[in-house]
Amino acid sequence: MTTLITGGTGLIGACLAEKLLSRDEPVVLFDLAAAEWRIAPLRVHGDRLQVVRGDVQSLVELLDVVRAHGVTSIVHLAYLLGVECNTIPERATRINVLGTLNVLEAARLSGIERVLLASSIAVYGADEQYSPAQRPLREDVPLHVASGLPIYGGGKLFLEHVAATYAEQYGITTGGLRPSIVYGWGRERGTSAFTGELIDRTAVGEPVRVGFGDARVSVVYVEDVAEQFLALLDADRRVLARRRFFNTGGDTCTVREMAGVVKRLIPDARIEVTSAGERDIAGLPASVSDRSLEEELGYKRTFTPLEAGVRAQVAVARARAGLPPLPL
Ligand SMILES: NC(=O)c1ccc[n+]([C@@H]2O[C@H](COP(=O)([O-])OP(=O)(O)OC[C@H]3O[C@@H](n4cnc5c(N)ncnc54)[C@H](O)[C@@H]3O)[C@@H](O)[C@H]2O)c1
């Protein structure tokens, strides 16, 4: 069993890699800009960890890596994140849309049995686009695409449809997650960058200023997302034939409330929260259910309520900075 993770040195990929390596499974991380600073601790696993610099825009590079390493399953995470896509739509579309197609083609041409992909809650709309009876959102509600993320979210809709096509046409087991806003150490980009500001920087004693104070968000800790991908890698293929994409779910709060959790854990944290009255971030929903994962795969999030995940991330941030743990 060798798993190829595209975008594998990113936030979610590195965490998933750590879990696979801990089960003694070989992992290949395929990434355009291999973030050695993030994956350095994984090097203790020696040759079971392979890092290959490559671009999902190239089918040839994907085929080469799949064949050279005897890859048996793929987790496709490489993607350009968030509102950045609006300013570079052509590049974003090539990476996000063509890249996804290339990953599935590489799987088809190489006889890979399972491809998991990261969709997003950006396929939904903001909470107010749904009736109270539809919230928290389950996977079968109408998909409007978050208003502030047309290229990013539109690409995720394509990703879900093309994943279904490859399952139906070629018998590949495909599926994945619709993650809420993922927080975890080292989050510097995308719509979730505010969580890195809030947690990583205050954990090491730096002052921070975050916006969107009154915006409501659904946030999930990276360890839970990695465990959920693991559960999907292990799942019977019939589970994914019944439902292809599962919400990760998350804890619902405002950015200000998240700052309050950090402040409770680190009383001398210097956090300034500002607000221009936004009710959401980029039109993302804040009320998202993880019941399907629990009912259909038996996965219950470990890092909930929010404080549990924040506490874990503060510990990682301190350790990475070579600082002693806080008495949390
Ligand atoms: N972080 C979140 O809040 C969140 C929420 C919902 C969905 N997701 C999805 O989860 C996936 C992983 O997110 P993440 O938070 O780990 O992101 P990340 O930015 O930390 O990691 C993405 C990785 O992809 C790599 N990459 C970018 N373009 C590439 C290319 N052309 N070829 C190869 N690699 C390339 C980047 O170098 C980076 O290491 C993405 O598909 C993202 O859309 C993330």
The ligand as a Tripos MOL2 file, in Angstrom:
@<TRIPOS>MOLECULE
LIG
   44    48     1     0     0
SMALL
NO_CHARGES

@<TRIPOS>ATOM
      1 N1         -7.2960   24.5720    4.6860 N.am      1 LIG1
      2 C1         -8.6060   24.7100    4.5940 C.2       1 LIG1
      3 O1         -9.2180   25.4850    5.3450 O.2       1 LIG1
      4 C2         -9.3670   23.9140    3.5760 C.ar      1 LIG1
      5 C3        -10.7610   23.9290    3.6260 C.ar      1 LIG1
      6 C4        -11.4700   23.2250    2.6560 C.ar      1 LIG1
      7 C5        -10.8100   22.5040    1.6950 C.ar      1 LIG1
      8 N2         -9.4460   22.4950    1.6840 N.ar      1 LIG1
      9 C6         -8.7780   21.7760    0.6040 C.3       1 LIG1
     10 O2         -7.8590   20.8520    1.1440 O.3       1 LIG1
     11 C7         -6.7390   20.7310    0.2580 C.3       1 LIG1
     12 C8         -5.4570   20.9170    1.0360 C.3       1 LIG1
     13 O3         -5.5280   22.1420    1.7190 O.3       1 LIG1
     14 P1         -4.3540   22.6210    2.6720 P.3       1 LIG1
     15 O4         -4.9800   23.4490    3.7020 O.co2     1 LIG1
     16 O5         -3.4940   21.4820    3.0580 O.co2     1 LIG1
     17 O6         -3.5950   23.5960    1.6500 O.3       1 LIG1
     18 P2         -2.0690   24.0100    1.5830 P.3       1 LIG1
     19 O7         -2.0080   25.2690    0.7890 O.co2     1 LIG1
     20 O8         -1.4550   23.9820    2.9280 O.co2     1 LIG1
     21 O9         -1.4760   22.8290    0.7040 O.3       1 LIG1
     22 C9         -1.6720   22.7570   -0.6830 C.3       1 LIG1
     23 C10        -0.3910   22.2740   -1.2750 C.3       1 LIG1
     24 O10        -0.5740   22.1600   -2.6890 O.3       1 LIG1
     25 C11         0.6530   22.5030   -3.3040 C.3       1 LIG1
     26 N3          0.4090   22.8640   -4.6900 N.ar      1 LIG1
     27 C12        -0.1500   23.9960   -5.1810 C.ar      1 LIG1
     28 N4         -0.1770   23.9690   -6.5250 N.ar      1 LIG1
     29 C13         0.3700   22.7760   -6.8940 C.ar      1 LIG1
     30 C14         0.6080   22.1620   -8.1490 C.ar      1 LIG1
     31 N5          0.2920   22.7990   -9.2920 N.pl3     1 LIG1
     32 N6          1.1600   20.9360   -8.1680 N.ar      1 LIG1
     33 C15         1.5150   20.3100   -7.0160 C.ar      1 LIG1
     34 N7          1.3160   20.8490   -5.7940 N.ar      1 LIG1
     35 C16         0.7470   22.0670   -5.7360 C.ar      1 LIG1
     36 C17         1.1710   23.6720   -2.4760 C.3       1 LIG1
     37 O11         2.5790   23.8440   -2.6440 O.3       1 LIG1
     38 C18         0.8080   23.2360   -1.0640 C.3       1 LIG1
     39 O12         1.8500   22.5680   -0.4170 O.3       1 LIG1
     40 C19        -6.9470   21.7390   -0.8660 C.3       1 LIG1
     41 O13        -7.5090   21.0650   -1.9620 O.3       1 LIG1
     42 C20        -7.9530   22.6990   -0.2720 C.3       1 LIG1
     43 O14        -8.7430   23.3270   -1.2560 O.3       1 LIG1
     44 C21        -8.7130   23.1830    2.6030 C.ar      1 LIG1
@<TRIPOS>BOND
     1     1     2 1
     2     2     3 2
     3     2     4 1
     4     4     5 ar
     5     4    44 ar
     6     5     6 ar
     7     6     7 ar
     8     7     8 ar
     9     8     9 1
    10     8    44 ar
    11     9    10 1
    12     9    42 1
    13    10    11 1
    14    11    12 1
    15    11    40 1
    16    12    13 1
    17    13    14 1
    18    14    15 2
    19    14    16 1
    20    14    17 1
    21    17    18 1
    22    18    19 2
    23    18    20 1
    24    18    21 1
    25    21    22 1
    26    22    23 1
    27    23    24 1
    28    23    38 1
    29    24    25 1
    30    25    26 1
    31    25    36 1
    32    26    27 ar
    33    26    35 ar
    34    27    28 ar
    35    28    29 ar
    36    29    30 ar
    37    29    35 ar
    38    30    31 1
    39    30    32 ar
    40    32    33 ar
    41    33    34 ar
    42    34    35 ar
    43    36    37 1
    44    36    38 1
    45    38    39 1
    46    40    41 1
    47    40    42 1
    48    42    43 1
@<TRIPOS>SUBSTRUCTURE
     1 LIG1         1 GROUP 0 **** ****
